[in-house]
Amino acid sequence: MLKKLTFISLGGMFIAIGINVFILPLHLINGGVIGISLLLNYTWGFNLGLTI
């Protein structure tokens, strides 16, 4: 159980770093739920973490 929680936490951390370091500064669009959240962020300034 601890191993699963560690990998889930690591994966979430990598996704957060990837979004904040690569996608947001370059104004890229991704697919899926994250892409919709990025569009809302770029157009109306919604908080990305809350919309995901």
N, CA, C and O atoms as a CHARMM CRD file, in Angstrom:
* protein
*
  208
    1    1 MET  N      0.82200  -1.19200   0.00000 PROA 1      0.00000
    2    1 MET  CA     0.00000   0.00000   0.00000 PROA 1      0.00000
    3    1 MET  C      0.87000   1.26200   0.00000 PROA 1      0.00000
    4    1 MET  O      0.57700   2.21900  -0.71500 PROA 1      0.00000
    5    2 LEU  N      1.91600   1.25900   0.78600 PROA 2      0.00000
    6    2 LEU  CA     2.81300   2.42000   0.84400 PROA 2      0.00000
    7    2 LEU  C      3.50400   2.64000  -0.49700 PROA 2      0.00000
    8    2 LEU  O      3.72500   3.77900  -0.90900 PROA 2      0.00000
    9    3 LYS  N      3.84200   1.55100  -1.17200 PROA 3      0.00000
   10    3 LYS  CA     4.49300   1.65300  -2.48000 PROA 3      0.00000
   11    3 LYS  C      3.54800   2.29500  -3.50200 PROA 3      0.00000
   12    3 LYS  O      3.97700   3.12900  -4.29900 PROA 3      0.00000
   13    4 LYS  N      2.27200   1.91500  -3.48400 PROA 4      0.00000
   14    4 LYS  CA     1.29700   2.49200  -4.40300 PROA 4      0.00000
   15    4 LYS  C      1.10800   3.98400  -4.13300 PROA 4      0.00000
   16    4 LYS  O      1.06100   4.78500  -5.06700 PROA 4      0.00000
   17    5 LEU  N      1.00100   4.35300  -2.87000 PROA 5      0.00000
   18    5 LEU  CA     0.82700   5.76000  -2.52600 PROA 5      0.00000
   19    5 LEU  C      2.04400   6.59400  -2.91800 PROA 5      0.00000
   20    5 LEU  O      1.91200   7.74800  -3.32700 PROA 5      0.00000
   21    6 THR  N      3.22000   6.00400  -2.79000 PROA 6      0.00000
   22    6 THR  CA     4.43800   6.69900  -3.18700 PROA 6      0.00000
   23    6 THR  C      4.44700   6.96300  -4.68800 PROA 6      0.00000
   24    6 THR  O      4.78700   8.06400  -5.12200 PROA 6      0.00000
   25    7 PHE  N      4.07800   5.96500  -5.48000 PROA 7      0.00000
   26    7 PHE  CA     4.07700   6.13700  -6.93000 PROA 7      0.00000
   27    7 PHE  C      2.98100   7.08900  -7.38700 PROA 7      0.00000
   28    7 PHE  O      3.19100   7.84700  -8.33500 PROA 7      0.00000
   29    8 ILE  N      1.82700   7.07500  -6.74700 PROA 8      0.00000
   30    8 ILE  CA     0.76300   8.00900  -7.08700 PROA 8      0.00000
   31    8 ILE  C      1.19700   9.43700  -6.76700 PROA 8      0.00000
   32    8 ILE  O      0.96400  10.34800  -7.56100 PROA 8      0.00000
   33    9 SER  N      1.81800   9.63300  -5.62500 PROA 9      0.00000
   34    9 SER  CA     2.30100  10.96300  -5.24300 PROA 9      0.00000
   35    9 SER  C      3.38600  11.45100  -6.19700 PROA 9      0.00000
   36    9 SER  O      3.38700  12.61600  -6.59500 PROA 9      0.00000
   37   10 LEU  N      4.30300  10.57200  -6.56300 PROA 10     0.00000
   38   10 LEU  CA     5.35500  10.92700  -7.50900 PROA 10     0.00000
   39   10 LEU  C      4.78000  11.29000  -8.87300 PROA 10     0.00000
   40   10 LEU  O      5.22300  12.25800  -9.49200 PROA 10     0.00000
   41   11 GLY  N      3.81300  10.53600  -9.33900 PROA 11     0.00000
   42   11 GLY  CA     3.18500  10.82500 -10.62700 PROA 11     0.00000
   43   11 GLY  C      2.46900  12.15900 -10.62800 PROA 11     0.00000
   44   11 GLY  O      2.56200  12.91400 -11.59600 PROA 11     0.00000
   45   12 GLY  N      1.75400  12.45800  -9.55400 PROA 12     0.00000
   46   12 GLY  CA     1.07800  13.74500  -9.44600 PROA 12     0.00000
   47   12 GLY  C      2.05400  14.89900  -9.41400 PROA 12     0.00000
   48   12 GLY  O      1.80300  15.96200  -9.98300 PROA 12     0.00000
   49   13 MET  N      3.17000  14.67900  -8.74400 PROA 13     0.00000
   50   13 MET  CA     4.19100  15.71400  -8.67200 PROA 13     0.00000
   51   13 MET  C      4.81700  15.96700 -10.05100 PROA 13     0.00000
   52   13 MET  O      5.06700  17.11500 -10.41900 PROA 13     0.00000
   53   14 PHE  N      5.06700  14.90100 -10.80500 PROA 14     0.00000
   54   14 PHE  CA     5.62700  15.05800 -12.15100 PROA 14     0.00000
   55   14 PHE  C      4.65200  15.76900 -13.08100 PROA 14     0.00000
   56   14 PHE  O      5.07000  16.58900 -13.89800 PROA 14     0.00000
   57   15 ILE  N      3.36200  15.47100 -12.97000 PROA 15     0.00000
   58   15 ILE  CA     2.36300  16.15300 -13.79500 PROA 15     0.00000
   59   15 ILE  C      2.32200  17.63400 -13.44300 PROA 15     0.00000
   60   15 ILE  O      2.26900  18.47900 -14.33600 PROA 15     0.00000
   61   16 ALA  N      2.34400  17.95800 -12.15400 PROA 16     0.00000
   62   16 ALA  CA     2.31600  19.35800 -11.72700 PROA 16     0.00000
   63   16 ALA  C      3.54100  20.11600 -12.21700 PROA 16     0.00000
   64   16 ALA  O      3.42700  21.25300 -12.67500 PROA 16     0.00000
   65   17 ILE  N      4.69600  19.50000 -12.12500 PROA 17     0.00000
   66   17 ILE  CA     5.92200  20.14600 -12.60400 PROA 17     0.00000
   67   17 ILE  C      5.86400  20.33900 -14.11700 PROA 17     0.00000
   68   17 ILE  O      6.24800  21.39400 -14.62100 PROA 17     0.00000
   69   18 GLY  N      5.39200  19.33600 -14.83900 PROA 18     0.00000
   70   18 GLY  CA     5.29900  19.44500 -16.29200 PROA 18     0.00000
   71   18 GLY  C      4.36000  20.54900 -16.73600 PROA 18     0.00000
   72   18 GLY  O      4.65400  21.27500 -17.68500 PROA 18     0.00000
   73   19 ILE  N      3.23500  20.67800 -16.05500 PROA 19     0.00000
   74   19 ILE  CA     2.28100  21.73000 -16.41800 PROA 19     0.00000
   75   19 ILE  C      2.85200  23.10000 -16.10400 PROA 19     0.00000
   76   19 ILE  O      2.79500  24.00100 -16.94100 PROA 19     0.00000
   77   20 ASN  N      3.39900  23.26900 -14.91500 PROA 20     0.00000
   78   20 ASN  CA     3.85900  24.59500 -14.48600 PROA 20     0.00000
   79   20 ASN  C      5.17100  25.02700 -15.12800 PROA 20     0.00000
   80   20 ASN  O      5.42200  26.22500 -15.26000 PROA 20     0.00000
   81   21 VAL  N      6.01000  24.08100 -15.53000 PROA 21     0.00000
   82   21 VAL  CA     7.31400  24.44800 -16.09600 PROA 21     0.00000
   83   21 VAL  C      7.28300  24.50300 -17.61900 PROA 21     0.00000
   84   21 VAL  O      7.95200  25.35000 -18.21300 PROA 21     0.00000
   85   22 PHE  N      6.52700  23.62600 -18.26000 PROA 22     0.00000
   86   22 PHE  CA     6.56800  23.55700 -19.72200 PROA 22     0.00000
   87   22 PHE  C      5.30500  24.07800 -20.40200 PROA 22     0.00000
   88   22 PHE  O      5.40200  24.85800 -21.34900 PROA 22     0.00000
   89   23 ILE  N      4.14200  23.67300 -19.94900 PROA 23     0.00000
   90   23 ILE  CA     2.91500  23.98500 -20.68300 PROA 23     0.00000
   91   23 ILE  C      2.45700  25.42000 -20.45300 PROA 23     0.00000
   92   23 ILE  O      2.18600  26.13000 -21.42100 PROA 23     0.00000
   93   24 LEU  N      2.36100  25.86900 -19.20900 PROA 24     0.00000
   94   24 LEU  CA     1.86500  27.21900 -18.93500 PROA 24     0.00000
   95   24 LEU  C      2.76700  28.32900 -19.46100 PROA 24     0.00000
   96   24 LEU  O      2.25300  29.25900 -20.08200 PROA 24     0.00000
   97   25 PRO  N      4.07300  28.28800 -19.25100 PROA 25     0.00000
   98   25 PRO  CA     4.89800  29.40400 -19.75300 PROA 25     0.00000
   99   25 PRO  C      4.91900  29.51400 -21.27700 PROA 25     0.00000
  100   25 PRO  O      5.06500  30.61500 -21.80800 PROA 25     0.00000
  101   26 LEU  N      4.77800  28.40400 -21.98400 PROA 26     0.00000
  102   26 LEU  CA     4.83000  28.42400 -23.44700 PROA 26     0.00000
  103   26 LEU  C      3.44700  28.55400 -24.08100 PROA 26     0.00000
  104   26 LEU  O      3.33200  28.58600 -25.30700 PROA 26     0.00000
  105   27 HSD  N      2.39200  28.62900 -23.26000 PROA 27     0.00000
  106   27 HSD  CA     1.00100  28.74000 -23.71400 PROA 27     0.00000
  107   27 HSD  C      0.64000  27.62400 -24.68600 PROA 27     0.00000
  108   27 HSD  O      0.05400  27.87200 -25.74000 PROA 27     0.00000
  109   28 LEU  N      0.99000  26.40900 -24.32900 PROA 28     0.00000
  110   28 LEU  CA     0.64400  25.24000 -25.12400 PROA 28     0.00000
  111   28 LEU  C     -0.72800  24.72200 -24.71100 PROA 28     0.00000
  112   28 LEU  O     -1.20800  25.00800 -23.61400 PROA 28     0.00000
  113   29 ILE  N     -1.35300  23.95600 -25.60400 PROA 29     0.00000
  114   29 ILE  CA    -2.64200  23.34000 -25.30700 PROA 29     0.00000
  115   29 ILE  C     -2.44900  21.83200 -25.28600 PROA 29     0.00000
  116   29 ILE  O     -1.79200  21.26300 -26.15800 PROA 29     0.00000
  117   30 ASN  N     -3.02200  21.20500 -24.29000 PROA 30     0.00000
  118   30 ASN  CA    -2.97200  19.76300 -24.12600 PROA 30     0.00000
  119   30 ASN  C     -4.36700  19.21900 -24.40100 PROA 30     0.00000
  120   30 ASN  O     -5.31300  19.99600 -24.53100 PROA 30     0.00000
  121   31 GLY  N     -4.50900  17.92000 -24.49000 PROA 31     0.00000
  122   31 GLY  CA    -5.80700  17.32400 -24.73600 PROA 31     0.00000
  123   31 GLY  C     -6.50400  16.89900 -23.45900 PROA 31     0.00000
  124   31 GLY  O     -5.89100  16.83600 -22.39400 PROA 31     0.00000
  125   32 GLY  N     -7.76900  16.61300 -23.57200 PROA 32     0.00000
  126   32 GLY  CA    -8.53800  16.07400 -22.45600 PROA 32     0.00000
  127   32 GLY  C     -8.96500  17.13000 -21.45100 PROA 32     0.00000
  128   32 GLY  O     -9.13600  18.30000 -21.79100 PROA 32     0.00000
  129   33 VAL  N     -9.13100  16.70500 -20.23300 PROA 33     0.00000
  130   33 VAL  CA    -9.59500  17.58500 -19.16100 PROA 33     0.00000
  131   33 VAL  C     -8.57400  18.68800 -18.89500 PROA 33     0.00000
  132   33 VAL  O     -8.94500  19.83300 -18.63600 PROA 33     0.00000
  133   34 ILE  N     -7.30400  18.34500 -18.95900 PROA 34     0.00000
  134   34 ILE  CA    -6.26700  19.36400 -18.74100 PROA 34     0.00000
  135   34 ILE  C     -6.32100  20.42000 -19.84700 PROA 34     0.00000
  136   34 ILE  O     -6.10900  21.60300 -19.58100 PROA 34     0.00000
  137   35 GLY  N     -6.60000  20.00500 -21.07300 PROA 35     0.00000
  138   35 GLY  CA    -6.71300  20.96400 -22.17400 PROA 35     0.00000
  139   35 GLY  C     -7.87200  21.92100 -21.99600 PROA 35     0.00000
  140   35 GLY  O     -7.73600  23.11500 -22.26500 PROA 35     0.00000
  141   36 ILE  N     -9.01200  21.41600 -21.54600 PROA 36     0.00000
  142   36 ILE  CA   -10.16500  22.28200 -21.28300 PROA 36     0.00000
  143   36 ILE  C     -9.83200  23.26000 -20.16000 PROA 36     0.00000
  144   36 ILE  O    -10.18900  24.43600 -20.22800 PROA 36     0.00000
  145   37 SER  N     -9.15600  22.77600 -19.14200 PROA 37     0.00000
  146   37 SER  CA    -8.76400  23.64200 -18.03200 PROA 37     0.00000
  147   37 SER  C     -7.77800  24.71200 -18.49800 PROA 37     0.00000
  148   37 SER  O     -7.84700  25.85900 -18.05700 PROA 37     0.00000
  149   38 LEU  N     -6.86700  24.33900 -19.38400 PROA 38     0.00000
  150   38 LEU  CA    -5.91600  25.32100 -19.91900 PROA 38     0.00000
  151   38 LEU  C     -6.63300  26.38500 -20.74000 PROA 38     0.00000
  152   38 LEU  O     -6.30100  27.56700 -20.65200 PROA 38     0.00000
  153   39 LEU  N     -7.61700  25.97200 -21.53800 PROA 39     0.00000
  154   39 LEU  CA    -8.38100  26.95000 -22.31000 PROA 39     0.00000
  155   39 LEU  C     -9.11200  27.92700 -21.40100 PROA 39     0.00000
  156   39 LEU  O     -9.12100  29.13000 -21.66000 PROA 39     0.00000
  157   40 LEU  N     -9.72400  27.41600 -20.33800 PROA 40     0.00000
  158   40 LEU  CA   -10.40200  28.29200 -19.38100 PROA 40     0.00000
  159   40 LEU  C     -9.41500  29.23200 -18.70000 PROA 40     0.00000
  160   40 LEU  O     -9.73200  30.39100 -18.43400 PROA 40     0.00000
  161   41 ASN  N     -8.22600  28.73000 -18.42500 PROA 41     0.00000
  162   41 ASN  CA    -7.19200  29.55300 -17.80000 PROA 41     0.00000
  163   41 ASN  C     -6.72900  30.64500 -18.75000 PROA 41     0.00000
  164   41 ASN  O     -6.59100  31.79800 -18.34200 PROA 41     0.00000
  165   42 TYR  N     -6.48900  30.30300 -20.00600 PROA 42     0.00000
  166   42 TYR  CA    -5.97100  31.27400 -20.96500 PROA 42     0.00000
  167   42 TYR  C     -7.01900  32.33000 -21.32500 PROA 42     0.00000
  168   42 TYR  O     -6.67300  33.49600 -21.51400 PROA 42     0.00000
  169   43 THR  N     -8.28500  31.94100 -21.42200 PROA 43     0.00000
  170   43 THR  CA    -9.29700  32.89400 -21.88200 PROA 43     0.00000
  171   43 THR  C     -9.87500  33.73800 -20.75500 PROA 43     0.00000
  172   43 THR  O     -9.99300  34.95600 -20.89300 PROA 43     0.00000
  173   44 TRP  N    -10.24100  33.10200 -19.63200 PROA 44     0.00000
  174   44 TRP  CA   -10.90700  33.83600 -18.55700 PROA 44     0.00000
  175   44 TRP  C    -10.11000  33.90500 -17.26900 PROA 44     0.00000
  176   44 TRP  O    -10.57700  34.49900 -16.29700 PROA 44     0.00000
  177   45 GLY  N     -8.93100  33.32300 -17.22900 PROA 45     0.00000
  178   45 GLY  CA    -8.06900  33.42900 -16.05600 PROA 45     0.00000
  179   45 GLY  C     -8.47800  32.56200 -14.87600 PROA 45     0.00000
  180   45 GLY  O     -8.11800  32.85100 -13.73500 PROA 45     0.00000
  181   46 PHE  N     -9.23100  31.49600 -15.14700 PROA 46     0.00000
  182   46 PHE  CA    -9.61600  30.57700 -14.05500 PROA 46     0.00000
  183   46 PHE  C     -8.37000  29.91200 -13.48200 PROA 46     0.00000
  184   46 PHE  O     -7.36600  29.74100 -14.17300 PROA 46     0.00000
  185   47 ASN  N     -8.45200  29.54400 -12.21300 PROA 47     0.00000
  186   47 ASN  CA    -7.34900  28.84900 -11.55900 PROA 47     0.00000
  187   47 ASN  C     -7.22700  27.43400 -12.13700 PROA 47     0.00000
  188   47 ASN  O     -8.19600  26.67500 -12.13300 PROA 47     0.00000
  189   48 LEU  N     -6.05500  27.08800 -12.62600 PROA 48     0.00000
  190   48 LEU  CA    -5.86000  25.81400 -13.30400 PROA 48     0.00000
  191   48 LEU  C     -6.05200  24.62600 -12.37000 PROA 48     0.00000
  192   48 LEU  O     -6.66700  23.63100 -12.75500 PROA 48     0.00000
  193   49 GLY  N     -5.54100  24.71500 -11.16300 PROA 49     0.00000
  194   49 GLY  CA    -5.65700  23.61800 -10.21800 PROA 49     0.00000
  195   49 GLY  C     -7.09300  23.30800  -9.82600 PROA 49     0.00000
  196   49 GLY  O     -7.44300  22.14900  -9.60500 PROA 49     0.00000
  197   50 LEU  N     -7.91700  24.32800  -9.74000 PROA 50     0.00000
  198   50 LEU  CA    -9.32100  24.10800  -9.37300 PROA 50     0.00000
  199   50 LEU  C    -10.14100  23.56100 -10.53400 PROA 50     0.00000
  200   50 LEU  O    -11.07100  22.78300 -10.32400 PROA 50     0.00000
  201   51 THR  N     -9.80200  23.96300 -11.76100 PROA 51     0.00000
  202   51 THR  CA   -10.59000  23.48700 -12.90400 PROA 51     0.00000
  203   51 THR  C    -10.22000  22.06900 -13.31600 PROA 51     0.00000
  204   51 THR  O    -11.04100  21.36700 -13.90600 PROA 51     0.00000
  205   52 ILE  N     -9.01700  21.64100 -13.01900 PROA 52     0.00000
  206   52 ILE  CA    -8.65500  20.25300 -13.32900 PROA 52     0.00000
  207   52 ILE  C     -9.39500  19.34400 -12.38400 PROA 52     0.00000
  208   52 ILE  O     -9.24600  18.12400 -12.45700 PROA 52     0.00000
